[in-house]
Amino acid sequence: MDISNDNSSILTGSGGMIRMLKQKTGNINTEKSTNNVIGILSLNYILNNLKINIELKEPGLTAIQLFDIKGVQINYFNLGFMDLGKHTIEKTINLPAGIYFVNLNCGNHSFTQKFVVVR
């Protein structure tokens, strides 16, 4: 994976087209994406609070994984069964400045997005 590219979101599974818009939210660089099945609508990390807005177009068992730049899993959040629609997940986590990847899994679908924490 080429992490130097700002458009590093990846869609796997039986997805569709991905539309990405670069934006800045708080003290974190994020990308906004939409696809046919699942998507991370926004990421916000302020004062050790990670807020992830997601959209599921199919219900299913859902989990979020957080990886550092080396690919080491930092955290795993098992969210259980989630209905279709928009959801907000908020977690308290202390992240030093750096590049991270958040992976959203729902059923047989997976979506990974890069984000940068700036201190």
Stockholm file with secondary structure:
# STOCKHOLM 1.0

chainA/1-119         MDISNDNSSILTGSGGMIRMLKQKTGNINTEKSTNNVIGILSLNYILNNLKINIELKEPGLTAIQLFDIKGVQINYFNLGFMDLGKHTIEKTINLPAGIYFVNLNCGNHSFTQKFVVVR
#=GR chainA/1-119 SS CCTTSSCCCEEESSCCCCEEEEEEETTEEEEEEECSSEEEEEEEEETTEEEEEEEESSCEEEEEEEEETTSCEEEEEEEEEECSEEEEEEEECCCCSEEEEEEEEETTEEEEEEEEECC
#=GC SS_cons         CCTTSSCCCEEESSCCCCEEEEEEETTEEEEEEECSSEEEEEEEEETTEEEEEEEESSCEEEEEEEEETTSCEEEEEEEEEECSEEEEEEEECCCCSEEEEEEEEETTEEEEEEEEECC
//
